[in-house]
Amino acid sequence: MRRRSGRSRGGRLVGGLRTRLVVAFVVVALVSAVTATALAYRDARTAVLQRTQNAAVNDLRERVTAVAADFDVPPDQRSLSRFAAKVSDGIGARIVVARYQDLVAVSDSLADTEGRITAELRTAVRTGTGSRFQRVMWRDEPYLVVGMPVTYADGDRRASGLEVFAITDLRAERDDTAALLDSVRSGVLPVVLLAAVLALLAARTVLRPVRELGRATRLAAGDLGSRVAVTGHDELADLARTFNDTADALQASDAELRDQEAKARRFVADVSHELRTPLAAMTMVATVLEEDADQLPPDAARAARTVGAETARLARLVEDLMEISRFDAGAVRLNAAETDLAEAVRASLALRGWTDRVRTDLAEGVRARVDRRRVDVIVANLVGNALRHGAPPVTVTLGTTVAEDGEWAVLEVADRGPGLPPGAGDRVFDRFYKADAARTRGTADAAGQGSGLGTAIALENARLHGGTIDAADGPGGGAVFTLRLPLRRADDERRTGEEAE
């Protein structure tokens, strides 16, 4: 399951890179297409309008020059209207307006010119000497208005007072530029689609080595033999070579560490085994000395008792080391049987003479498939730890709880001592950990003497049952060790076995 999860994460990563590459390609293509469209539209529109504008100005200038040669100033209304009509006939379908002081003549008598010739343009024509033009919107339609004064051609170009305006419809130019914009805009979608296809091809080419590297990164799942095929001479090939070199070094280091760990375990087991025989002899001698201690001088008696206590502690340390080595070697097996947990706890306390020193609140009828000897070790270590390092009253509580993952037996061992030192909650189950530097021993074992391995062995036994042990400060002070064991009964195991079959 773990390995499959790793591949899933790798797939999501590669998919994310592919998506980002495709999005980047499409965005660049879209921005380029939109920019090109905007520039093309602007240039085309400017060119069309400039051409129309230049044509209108030149046509009006040439036609006015030709017609004004036979025009007498000052005109009357009739001659001014005839002048406007002649100018209009020579420059195509444009409306011409001629003004002389208060007289106004329009080539098309039905045309409304007041809204199309602005006061600003009239002022510019009246005060200037050359052509003037202005683009206006009238009734939501575009028009170009060109105006120019008529001057005397006698060398000093004096104003005659006659002003001529030509109104040109720009709807055809607007439609042309709009059609150009639509054609360019319709080409954006194929460009974007082509960019997406090219991006997918590029992403596939670029990310194939990355995907292979992701498949090969099964090192976290323990597959240190995974390697990547190196192809090419680019940066990804260099990355693959670096990965393979790292995997080689890691595999070599792992093999060396495993060999050293195995040697260390064998060394501890062998030393513990070799110490058992001399310790047995030392224990017999120490027992004899303790029995005769009352007949010895005071100093010799104290030394005899000290030797006996230290010999017993050393013997328990050797036994604990043997037990830890069996856990490390994976040689520990459960001898499980359906057990009344309340009865097992009471028997453990009675065996060590702790019944009068410990308060109990044990729920009856809590039965589970456990190894009774190992539960006894757990209870002895936790209660002994509370008696040694805590303060009375020490309370043992047994109950059950229901969680999403099933029903659990919960055993709490609490005391009224100073509690756990800051930061000791995560390390209290470490081997040989001493929570207080002033203490000469670690956690307590079954006899109340510290070997430094008691809580570590208790936790290993709990894990062997599929349970756990937590340590925390109690709400009213002191430390609380909580053992949780799954309530697996004989019928549950039988049913699980049938489902497996």
Backbone torsions as a table, in degrees:
resi	resn	phi	psi	omega
1	MET	NA	-38.8	-178.0
2	ARG	-65.0	-42.9	-178.9
3	ARG	-65.5	-40.2	178.9
4	ARG	-63.9	-37.5	177.7
5	SER	-64.3	-38.7	178.5
6	GLY	-62.5	-42.8	178.6
7	ARG	-64.0	-35.4	178.5
8	SER	-63.1	-43.4	178.1
9	ARG	-62.7	-41.2	177.8
10	GLY	-62.0	-41.3	178.6
11	GLY	-62.3	-41.0	178.0
12	ARG	-63.6	-38.3	179.9
13	LEU	-64.0	-47.8	179.9
14	VAL	-63.3	-42.8	177.5
15	GLY	-59.8	-38.5	177.5
16	GLY	-63.9	-41.7	177.2
17	LEU	-64.1	-42.3	178.5
18	ARG	-61.2	-44.8	-179.9
19	THR	-61.0	-43.4	-179.2
20	ARG	-66.0	-38.5	177.8
21	LEU	-64.2	-45.4	179.8
22	VAL	-63.4	-44.6	179.6
23	VAL	-62.0	-41.7	179.4
24	ALA	-62.4	-45.7	178.0
25	PHE	-59.9	-47.4	-176.9
26	VAL	-64.7	-41.8	180.0
27	VAL	-63.7	-44.0	178.5
28	VAL	-62.1	-45.0	179.1
29	ALA	-63.4	-41.2	-179.3
30	LEU	-65.8	-44.9	178.5
31	VAL	-62.3	-42.6	178.6
32	SER	-62.7	-44.9	-178.9
33	ALA	-65.0	-43.8	179.9
34	VAL	-64.7	-41.9	179.0
35	THR	-63.2	-45.6	178.8
36	ALA	-62.6	-39.1	178.7
37	THR	-63.6	-45.5	-179.5
38	ALA	-63.5	-42.8	179.1
39	LEU	-66.4	-42.5	179.4
40	ALA	-63.8	-41.7	179.0
41	TYR	-63.9	-42.8	-179.1
42	ARG	-64.1	-46.7	-178.5
43	ASP	-66.3	-41.3	-180.0
44	ALA	-65.5	-43.9	179.6
45	ARG	-62.6	-43.1	179.5
46	THR	-63.6	-42.7	-179.2
47	ALA	-64.3	-43.2	-179.9
48	VAL	-64.6	-45.3	-179.3
49	LEU	-67.6	-38.0	179.3
50	GLN	-64.7	-40.9	179.2
51	ARG	-64.5	-45.4	179.2
52	THR	-63.4	-40.9	-179.0
53	GLN	-64.8	-46.7	-179.8
54	ASN	-63.8	-40.7	179.1
55	ALA	-63.9	-42.2	-179.3
56	ALA	-64.9	-42.6	-179.7
57	VAL	-65.3	-46.7	-178.1
58	ASN	-65.3	-43.6	179.9
59	ASP	-61.3	-44.4	-178.5
60	LEU	-65.5	-41.3	-178.9
61	ARG	-63.9	-46.0	-178.3
62	GLU	-65.9	-41.6	-178.0
63	ARG	-70.0	-40.0	179.0
64	VAL	-65.2	-39.7	179.5
65	THR	-62.5	-40.8	-178.8
66	ALA	-70.1	-42.0	-176.5
67	VAL	-77.8	-34.4	-176.0
68	ALA	-69.3	-17.1	-179.9
69	ALA	-64.1	-30.1	-179.9
70	ASP	-105.6	15.7	-176.2
71	PHE	-103.8	131.9	-179.2
72	ASP	-98.5	139.4	178.8
73	VAL	-117.2	134.1	5.7
74	PRO	-83.4	145.6	-179.0
75	PRO	-92.3	165.5	167.8
76	ASP	-102.6	-178.4	-175.1
77	GLN	-64.5	-36.8	-176.9
78	ARG	-69.6	-46.6	179.5
79	SER	-66.4	-32.8	178.6
80	LEU	-68.7	-38.2	177.2
81	SER	-66.4	-38.9	178.6
82	ARG	-66.1	-35.4	177.2
83	PHE	-63.7	-44.6	180.0
84	ALA	-64.8	-37.1	-179.4
85	ALA	-68.8	-41.3	178.3
86	LYS	-62.5	-42.6	179.1
87	VAL	-63.4	-41.0	-179.0
88	SER	-66.6	-37.8	-179.8
89	ASP	-64.8	-27.1	-176.2
90	GLY	-89.7	-11.0	-177.2
91	ILE	-119.6	18.0	174.0
92	GLY	87.0	-157.4	-173.0
93	ALA	-81.0	63.6	176.9
94	ARG	-121.0	147.2	177.0
95	ILE	-88.5	128.1	-178.4
96	VAL	-112.8	134.1	177.3
97	VAL	-121.2	124.8	177.4
98	ALA	-112.3	135.1	-178.5
99	ARG	-129.7	133.6	171.9
100	TYR	-137.6	106.6	-176.1
101	GLN	52.5	-113.3	-178.1
102	ASP	-91.5	-3.8	-179.8
103	LEU	-89.3	137.1	178.9
104	VAL	-134.6	131.7	178.3
105	ALA	-129.9	137.6	-178.2
106	VAL	-122.9	133.9	-179.0
107	SER	-64.5	-31.6	176.5
108	ASP	-114.4	106.8	-174.0
109	SER	-66.0	-18.6	-178.8
110	LEU	-91.1	-6.7	-175.5
111	ALA	-81.5	141.3	176.2
112	ASP	-95.3	108.9	-175.8
113	THR	-105.4	-10.0	-177.1
114	GLU	-64.2	-36.8	-178.5
115	GLY	-80.0	-11.5	-175.9
116	ARG	-103.7	-26.2	176.4
117	ILE	-100.5	109.8	-175.0
118	THR	-81.8	157.1	177.0
119	ALA	-62.8	-32.5	178.9
120	GLU	-62.7	-43.3	179.2
121	LEU	-68.6	-39.8	179.6
122	ARG	-62.4	-41.0	178.7
123	THR	-64.8	-42.0	179.8
124	ALA	-63.6	-38.8	179.6
125	VAL	-70.8	-40.3	-177.6
126	ARG	-66.0	-38.0	-176.1
127	THR	-93.5	-8.4	-177.6
128	GLY	-102.7	-177.4	-179.6
129	THR	-123.4	-7.9	-178.1
130	GLY	-121.4	-170.4	-178.6
131	SER	-75.5	146.5	176.1
132	ARG	-133.2	148.3	179.7
133	PHE	-142.5	158.9	-180.0
134	GLN	-156.5	134.7	174.9
135	ARG	-94.1	129.2	-176.1
136	VAL	-130.2	156.7	172.4
137	MET	-108.5	122.4	179.9
138	TRP	-129.9	118.4	-176.2
139	ARG	54.8	44.2	177.1
140	ASP	63.9	21.2	177.4
141	GLU	-122.7	143.7	-177.3
142	PRO	-87.0	141.9	177.5
143	TYR	-140.6	152.0	173.6
144	LEU	-113.4	124.4	-179.4
145	VAL	-113.2	120.3	178.8
146	VAL	-112.8	131.8	179.3
147	GLY	-130.5	149.6	178.6
148	MET	-156.6	145.8	174.3
149	PRO	-85.5	150.4	176.7
150	VAL	-94.1	126.4	-177.6
151	THR	-116.2	158.0	176.2
152	TYR	-75.9	135.4	-179.2
153	ALA	-91.9	55.2	-178.8
154	ASP	-111.8	20.9	175.2
155	GLY	103.8	-41.9	-179.0
156	ASP	-96.4	-0.2	175.8
157	ARG	49.7	61.0	176.2
158	ARG	-80.0	145.5	179.4
159	ALA	-70.9	138.0	178.9
160	SER	-92.9	-10.3	-176.3
161	GLY	90.0	-6.3	-179.3
162	LEU	-93.7	130.0	-180.0
163	GLU	-122.1	139.0	-177.3
164	VAL	-125.7	134.1	178.4
165	PHE	-126.9	137.4	176.6
166	ALA	-121.0	127.6	-178.1
167	ILE	-106.3	119.2	-178.2
168	THR	-111.4	131.7	177.9
169	ASP	-76.8	127.8	-179.2
170	LEU	-104.6	14.7	-178.6
171	ARG	-66.0	-35.1	178.3
172	ALA	-64.9	-42.7	177.7
173	GLU	-65.2	-39.2	177.6
174	ARG	-62.5	-42.4	179.5
175	ASP	-66.4	-36.6	178.8
176	ASP	-64.5	-46.5	179.8
177	THR	-67.0	-35.1	177.5
178	ALA	-65.8	-40.2	177.5
179	ALA	-64.4	-38.9	176.8
180	LEU	-63.1	-42.7	178.7
181	LEU	-62.9	-40.7	-180.0
182	ASP	-65.2	-40.4	-179.7
183	SER	-66.5	-40.3	178.2
184	VAL	-68.1	-40.4	-179.3
185	ARG	-65.6	-37.4	178.8
186	SER	-65.8	-20.5	177.2
187	GLY	-83.9	-7.3	-179.4
188	VAL	-69.1	-43.1	-177.4
189	LEU	-61.1	-47.4	175.3
190	PRO	-59.9	-36.6	178.9
191	VAL	-63.3	-43.4	-179.6
192	VAL	-65.6	-43.4	178.5
193	LEU	-62.4	-42.0	177.8
194	LEU	-63.3	-39.8	177.9
195	ALA	-63.8	-39.4	178.7
196	ALA	-64.0	-41.8	179.0
197	VAL	-64.1	-45.5	178.4
198	LEU	-62.9	-37.4	178.7
199	ALA	-65.2	-40.0	178.3
200	LEU	-64.2	-41.9	178.0
201	LEU	-64.3	-43.1	178.6
202	ALA	-65.5	-41.1	179.8
203	ALA	-64.3	-39.0	179.4
204	ARG	-64.6	-40.9	-179.8
205	THR	-68.2	-42.3	-176.1
206	VAL	-75.0	-39.0	-171.6
207	LEU	-89.2	-9.1	178.2
208	ARG	-58.7	-47.3	175.8
209	PRO	-63.3	-35.1	178.8
210	VAL	-65.9	-39.5	178.8
211	ARG	-65.2	-41.3	177.2
212	GLU	-64.3	-37.1	176.7
213	LEU	-65.7	-37.3	177.7
214	GLY	-65.8	-38.5	177.3
215	ARG	-66.0	-32.1	-177.4
216	ALA	-79.3	-16.5	-177.1
217	THR	-81.1	63.2	175.3
218	ARG	-101.4	19.8	-178.0
219	LEU	-65.3	-33.8	-178.6
220	ALA	-65.8	-25.0	178.6
221	ALA	-89.2	4.2	176.6
222	GLY	96.2	-0.3	179.6
223	ASP	-87.8	82.1	-177.1
224	LEU	-78.6	-4.5	178.3
225	GLY	-89.0	2.3	-178.5
226	SER	-71.6	134.5	178.8
227	ARG	-136.4	164.2	-178.9
228	VAL	-114.1	136.8	175.8
229	ALA	-72.4	128.1	-177.7
230	VAL	-96.2	119.1	177.8
231	THR	-130.9	137.3	177.3
232	GLY	86.4	-173.8	-178.1
233	HIS	-134.5	25.5	-178.9
234	ASP	-92.8	-170.0	-177.7
235	GLU	-64.2	-36.4	179.4
236	LEU	-66.9	-34.7	175.8
237	ALA	-65.4	-40.1	176.0
238	ASP	-62.5	-39.2	178.1
239	LEU	-64.1	-40.6	178.9
240	ALA	-64.6	-41.5	178.1
241	ARG	-62.9	-43.4	179.0
242	THR	-62.0	-39.9	178.2
243	PHE	-62.6	-45.2	-179.7
244	ASN	-63.8	-40.9	178.1
245	ASP	-63.0	-42.1	178.7
246	THR	-64.2	-41.5	179.0
247	ALA	-64.8	-38.5	176.9
248	ASP	-61.8	-47.1	179.9
249	ALA	-63.9	-40.4	-180.0
250	LEU	-66.2	-40.8	179.3
251	GLN	-65.0	-40.8	178.0
252	ALA	-65.3	-42.4	179.0
253	SER	-65.0	-40.0	179.7
254	ASP	-64.2	-42.6	178.8
255	ALA	-63.4	-40.4	178.7
256	GLU	-65.8	-42.7	179.8
257	LEU	-65.2	-40.8	178.6
258	ARG	-63.6	-39.5	178.8
259	ASP	-65.5	-43.2	178.3
260	GLN	-65.3	-38.6	179.1
261	GLU	-65.1	-42.2	178.5
262	ALA	-63.7	-40.7	177.8
263	LYS	-63.7	-40.9	179.5
264	ALA	-63.8	-41.8	179.0
265	ARG	-64.7	-43.4	178.2
266	ARG	-63.3	-37.1	179.9
267	PHE	-64.1	-45.7	179.8
268	VAL	-62.8	-44.6	-179.9
269	ALA	-64.1	-42.4	-178.8
270	ASP	-67.0	-42.8	179.4
271	VAL	-63.4	-44.0	-179.8
272	SER	-62.7	-41.4	-179.9
273	HIS	-65.7	-42.4	-179.4
274	GLU	-67.9	-27.8	-179.7
275	LEU	-77.4	-17.9	-174.3
276	ARG	-65.0	-41.1	-177.9
277	THR	-65.8	-52.3	177.1
278	PRO	-64.4	-31.3	178.6
279	LEU	-67.5	-34.5	177.7
280	ALA	-62.6	-42.8	178.0
281	ALA	-66.0	-42.1	178.9
282	MET	-63.4	-37.1	-179.7
283	THR	-65.3	-41.5	177.9
284	MET	-63.0	-43.8	179.2
285	VAL	-63.8	-43.4	-179.7
286	ALA	-64.6	-35.7	178.2
287	THR	-64.5	-42.9	178.5
288	VAL	-62.7	-42.9	179.7
289	LEU	-63.5	-40.5	179.9
290	GLU	-66.7	-36.7	179.2
291	GLU	-66.3	-33.5	-179.4
292	ASP	-97.9	11.9	-176.2
293	ALA	-64.0	-31.9	-178.2
294	ASP	-67.2	-21.6	-178.8
295	GLN	-91.9	-4.2	-178.5
296	LEU	-95.2	160.9	173.7
297	PRO	-58.4	158.5	-175.2
298	PRO	-54.2	-47.0	-178.9
299	ASP	-64.9	-42.6	178.9
300	ALA	-65.7	-38.6	178.2
301	ALA	-63.3	-42.3	178.8
302	ARG	-64.0	-40.3	178.7
303	ALA	-66.3	-38.7	179.3
304	ALA	-63.8	-43.8	179.4
305	ARG	-66.1	-39.3	178.8
306	THR	-63.5	-43.8	178.0
307	VAL	-61.4	-40.8	179.5
308	GLY	-63.3	-44.0	-179.4
309	ALA	-66.0	-44.2	-178.8
310	GLU	-68.6	-35.6	176.6
311	THR	-64.1	-42.2	177.4
312	ALA	-63.2	-40.9	179.5
313	ARG	-65.7	-41.2	178.3
314	LEU	-63.8	-39.2	178.0
315	ALA	-63.4	-41.6	178.0
316	ARG	-67.1	-37.1	177.1
317	LEU	-61.6	-42.4	178.5
318	VAL	-62.7	-43.0	178.7
319	GLU	-63.3	-39.7	178.6
320	ASP	-65.8	-40.2	177.4
321	LEU	-63.1	-40.6	176.5
322	MET	-61.3	-41.5	179.6
323	GLU	-65.4	-44.5	179.1
324	ILE	-62.2	-41.5	179.6
325	SER	-63.5	-34.7	177.4
326	ARG	-67.6	-38.6	175.9
327	PHE	-63.3	-45.3	-179.1
328	ASP	-63.2	-35.5	-179.1
329	ALA	-80.4	-6.9	-178.4
330	GLY	70.2	25.9	-177.5
331	ALA	-97.3	7.6	-176.9
332	VAL	-91.0	133.1	178.7
333	ARG	-129.0	147.6	178.5
334	LEU	-83.0	137.1	170.0
335	ASN	-108.8	73.9	-168.6
336	ALA	-83.5	144.6	174.3
337	ALA	-151.4	154.0	179.2
338	GLU	-66.0	125.5	-170.6
339	THR	-133.5	142.5	170.9
340	ASP	-82.5	110.7	-173.3
341	LEU	-66.8	-35.5	178.9
342	ALA	-63.9	-42.6	178.6
343	GLU	-64.9	-39.4	179.5
344	ALA	-64.1	-39.3	179.4
345	VAL	-66.8	-44.1	180.0
346	ARG	-63.2	-39.3	179.4
347	ALA	-65.9	-38.0	179.2
348	SER	-64.9	-41.8	179.8
349	LEU	-68.9	-40.4	-178.8
350	ALA	-66.8	-37.0	-178.8
351	LEU	-61.0	-29.8	-177.0
352	ARG	-104.7	5.3	178.0
353	GLY	72.9	29.0	-177.4
354	TRP	-101.7	5.2	-174.4
355	THR	-60.0	-40.1	-178.2
356	ASP	-80.1	-14.3	-176.3
357	ARG	-100.0	-6.4	-174.4
358	VAL	-127.5	133.1	173.3
359	ARG	-87.2	140.8	-178.4
360	THR	-127.1	144.2	173.0
361	ASP	-138.2	85.1	-170.4
362	LEU	-108.3	119.6	177.2
363	ALA	-70.5	134.0	-179.0
364	GLU	-83.4	153.2	175.1
365	GLY	81.4	12.2	177.5
366	VAL	-87.3	104.0	-175.9
367	ARG	-119.3	142.3	-178.9
368	ALA	-153.5	161.2	175.7
369	ARG	-84.9	102.9	-178.0
370	VAL	-139.1	164.9	171.2
371	ASP	-88.7	108.4	-171.8
372	ARG	-61.3	-37.2	-179.2
373	ARG	-64.0	-39.4	-178.2
374	ARG	-74.9	-34.2	172.7
375	VAL	-63.0	-38.1	177.1
376	ASP	-61.5	-40.9	178.2
377	VAL	-63.3	-42.8	179.8
378	ILE	-60.6	-50.9	-177.3
379	VAL	-62.8	-42.5	-179.2
380	ALA	-61.8	-42.4	-179.2
381	ASN	-68.8	-44.0	-177.9
382	LEU	-68.2	-45.7	-180.0
383	VAL	-68.7	-41.9	177.3
384	GLY	-61.2	-37.8	177.2
385	ASN	-63.1	-42.7	179.6
386	ALA	-66.0	-40.9	179.9
387	LEU	-67.3	-35.1	-176.3
388	ARG	-78.8	-45.9	-172.0
389	HIS	-106.6	-12.5	178.8
390	GLY	-98.2	-158.4	179.2
391	ALA	-139.1	148.9	-179.3
392	PRO	-66.6	155.7	0.2
393	PRO	-83.7	141.3	172.3
394	VAL	-94.2	127.1	-173.9
395	THR	-120.0	133.0	176.2
396	VAL	-115.2	122.4	-177.1
397	THR	-122.9	133.3	178.8
398	LEU	-122.5	131.5	177.7
399	GLY	-156.1	-168.7	179.0
400	THR	-132.5	157.7	176.2
401	THR	-145.3	152.7	-179.8
402	VAL	-115.5	126.8	178.1
403	ALA	-124.7	-179.1	-179.2
404	GLU	-63.3	-30.1	-178.1
405	ASP	-95.4	16.5	174.6
406	GLY	123.2	-169.5	-178.6
407	GLU	-98.3	140.2	-174.5
408	TRP	-129.6	145.6	169.7
409	ALA	-91.4	135.1	-175.9
410	VAL	-122.8	120.7	178.0
411	LEU	-117.2	120.7	-179.5
412	GLU	-112.6	133.1	174.8
413	VAL	-118.4	114.2	-174.9
414	ALA	-124.2	148.9	175.4
415	ASP	-134.0	177.0	-178.4
416	ARG	-113.8	29.2	-178.8
417	GLY	-80.5	-162.4	-178.2
418	PRO	-72.9	-7.2	-179.1
419	GLY	84.2	-172.6	-178.3
420	LEU	-84.8	139.0	175.1
421	PRO	-62.6	157.3	178.5
422	PRO	-57.7	130.5	178.8
423	GLY	82.4	-1.1	-177.2
424	ALA	-84.5	-13.3	-176.5
425	GLY	-61.8	-34.3	-178.4
426	ASP	-86.3	-13.6	-174.2
427	ARG	-115.9	-2.6	-173.7
428	VAL	-64.7	-20.9	179.7
429	PHE	-96.8	5.4	175.9
430	ASP	-70.6	151.1	-179.6
431	ARG	-71.4	132.2	178.3
432	PHE	63.8	17.5	178.3
433	TYR	-74.9	134.4	177.3
434	LYS	-117.4	115.4	-177.1
435	ALA	-69.7	-25.1	-177.7
436	ASP	-124.9	121.7	-178.9
437	ALA	-65.5	-20.5	-179.1
438	ALA	-78.2	-16.1	-179.5
439	ARG	-79.3	145.0	179.3
440	THR	-92.2	-10.0	179.2
441	ARG	-131.3	168.4	178.4
442	GLY	-92.8	-139.8	-177.4
443	THR	-71.6	160.1	-173.0
444	ALA	-83.3	149.3	174.2
445	ASP	-106.3	-164.2	-171.3
446	ALA	-63.0	-28.2	-178.0
447	ALA	-95.6	3.4	-179.1
448	GLY	88.5	1.4	178.0
449	GLN	-100.7	144.1	-174.0
450	GLY	-89.0	131.7	171.3
451	SER	-113.8	-9.7	-178.1
452	GLY	81.8	0.4	-177.6
453	LEU	-121.2	0.8	-172.9
454	GLY	-59.4	-54.7	-177.0
455	THR	-70.2	-30.4	177.0
456	ALA	-64.5	-42.8	177.7
457	ILE	-66.8	-38.2	178.1
458	ALA	-61.8	-42.8	-179.9
459	LEU	-65.7	-41.0	178.5
460	GLU	-62.3	-39.8	177.7
461	ASN	-66.3	-37.8	177.4
462	ALA	-64.7	-43.8	179.2
463	ARG	-64.6	-33.1	177.8
464	LEU	-61.6	-30.2	176.5
465	HIS	-86.0	-1.7	-174.7
466	GLY	84.9	15.0	-179.1
467	GLY	-110.8	-163.2	-178.7
468	THR	-157.1	167.2	176.0
469	ILE	-131.2	132.4	177.3
470	ASP	-117.5	148.3	177.5
471	ALA	-124.8	135.2	-179.6
472	ALA	-158.1	168.7	174.5
473	ASP	-81.4	138.9	179.0
474	GLY	-75.1	157.2	-179.4
475	PRO	-63.9	-28.6	179.4
476	GLY	-102.2	15.3	-177.1
477	GLY	101.3	163.8	-178.5
478	GLY	82.3	178.2	-179.7
479	ALA	-104.6	148.7	178.6
480	VAL	-128.7	120.0	174.1
481	PHE	-104.6	125.6	-174.7
482	THR	-116.9	117.3	176.4
483	LEU	-98.5	130.3	177.2
484	ARG	-121.6	125.9	178.9
485	LEU	-127.0	135.8	177.3
486	PRO	-69.5	138.7	-179.6
487	LEU	-86.4	81.0	176.5
488	ARG	-99.3	115.3	179.8
489	ARG	-98.0	174.9	-177.3
490	ALA	-62.2	-41.9	-178.4
491	ASP	-68.8	-32.0	176.6
492	ASP	-65.1	-44.7	-179.9
493	GLU	-65.4	-37.1	179.3
494	ARG	-65.9	-41.0	179.3
495	ARG	-67.2	-38.3	177.6
496	THR	-63.0	-41.0	178.7
497	GLY	-64.3	-38.8	178.4
498	GLU	-66.1	-39.0	178.6
499	GLU	-65.9	-36.7	179.3
500	ALA	-65.2	-37.0	178.2
501	GLU	-68.5	NA	NA
